[in-house]
Amino acid sequence: MTKLLCIFSLCLLCACASQNTGPSASAQLVPTKGNIASGLVTLTQSGSKVFVVGEIRGLQPNAQHGFHIHEKGDCSSGDGMSTGGHFNPTTQSHGAHGSASHHAGDLPSLVADANGVAKLNFETSSISVEGGTASVVGRGLIVHRDPDDYTTQPTGNSGPRLACAVIVKN
């Protein structure tokens, strides 16, 4: 029985690992001026889905933070504003990730723990690491100070930008 359980566990582990072996990109988040938030996010394509995994530190403890892909991969302004608006190749209204109408760049909000650390692990079909209009390679990734209200157009009223990254292909 133990041997069978070990074999089953190994098969399950291999199946999970094989999901995340396609083309990938990463984003090294650096703090905007006057902030301390930073982290690393990896995006891995598997078929039509992208698996997004990462960790962001230096956030307000026990708080939600807006998290978006933005049009431009440009963090040169110091405040993150050089990334432009949300990545929205299909010209949808802003909304919650996974809802019927939302920007491709509308990602699930980050939830920081008591130490100000947010760990993320989700999948999406709204973006791509490979080519095409939904490709996020070369785009900006932004962590916001406030939670996304999912209704205010076009931004979700997420407040100032705490951290910025350019998404680069691995």
N, C-alpha and C positions, 0 to 999 in steps of 0.2 A: 504494500500500500504506500509506504514512504517513497519507494522508488518511482511509482506511478505519479505521485504528487510532485516529486522533483522534476520529472520529465514534463508534466503539464505546466509547471511554473516556468521552466526554461523555454518552452514553446510560446507561452504567453509573453514572456520578456522579449523574445526575438520578434514576435509580431508587433509589439509596441515600438521596438527600436526601428523596425523597417519602415514605419510610418514617417519617420523623420530623417530620411537619408537622401532626399531629393535636393534640388538646387536651393541654396540658402543665402541669406543676407543678414547683416547685423547692424546694430545701431548703438554706438557708445555715447550715452547721454552725459553731457557735461552741464554744470550749473550755469545759469544765466547770471548776469551781474547782480551781486548782492544775495545770491541764493546758494544753497549747499546740496541740492538734490542731484544725484548722479546714478548711473547704472548701466546695465548692458541688456539689450533685447536681441534675440535671435528669431528670425523668420525662416521657416523651412517649408518649401512647396512639396506637396504630395498629391498628385492628380490635380483636382480643382480646388483643393483646400490648402490653406497656409496655417501651419502650427506656429503660434507665437508664444515664446517662453522668455522670461526675464526676471530681473530683480532690480528695484530702484530703492535707493537709500536716501536719507536726509529729508524725508517728507514730514509733514505735520502728523504726529502720532494719532492713531485712531480716527483718521479722517479719510474722506474720499477725494480723489483728484481727477480732473478731466485728463484724458489721454487721447491724442489725435495724431494722425498722419497729416502733414501739411503739404501744400503744393510744391514748395521749393526746398531743395537741400542746401540751405544757406543759413548758417548760424552766426554770421559775421557781425550782426548788429548789437550783440551783447545782451539784448532783451528777448531774443527769439522772434521778433517781429519780421525779420528778413525771410522767414519761411513762408510768409503769405497766409492765405486762408486754408481751410480744410481741403484735403485732396478730394475732389468731387467730379470724376470723369463722366458720370452719368447724369449730372445736373439734378440730383435729388434734393429734397429738403433735409435739413439737419434732423437727426433723430437718434434713438438708441441703437447701438450695434445689434444687428439681427432683426430689427423691425422692418416692416414692409418698405418704408421710405427712410433712407439714411445715406449720408455721404459714405463713400468707400473708406474715407479716413476716420470715420466715427468708430472708435474702439471702446471696449468696455472700460468703465472708470476703474482707476487704481484704488485699492483699499489698503491703507497703511495700518500696520499693527501698532502695538504700544511702543515699539522702538522706532517707529517712523520708516519701516521697511515694507514695501509692497512687492509681493511675488505674483507673477502672472503666468498663466498657462491656459491658453484657449485656442480654438481653431476658428477660421473664418473662410468664407468663399467670396468675400467682397473685394479682395486684393489678390495680387499675384507677385511672385518673386521673379518669374519668367517674364518675357516681353508681353506686349499688348497694352491696351489702354488702362488696365487696372494695375500695371506694374508700379511697385513702390520704390524700386531701386532708384536712388538719386533724389528721393523726396526727403522732407524733414519729419522728424518725430518729436513731439512736444509733450511735456508733462506740465499741467496747469495747477495753479494754487487751489482752486475751488472745484467742487463737484460739478459735473455736467448736469444741467436741468433737462436736457433732451428736448426742449421745446423752443427756447430762444433762438431765433434765426439771425445769422447763419452759424453761430458759434457755440450755443449751449451755455453761454454766460459763465464760462469756466475761469475767468479771471486771468491774471498775469501768468506768464510763461516761466516756470521754475527751472526747466532743463531742456536742452536742445540736442539733437543728433541728426546726422545725415545717414540715411540708410544706404549701405554699400554692399555690393554683391561679394560673397565669400569666394 
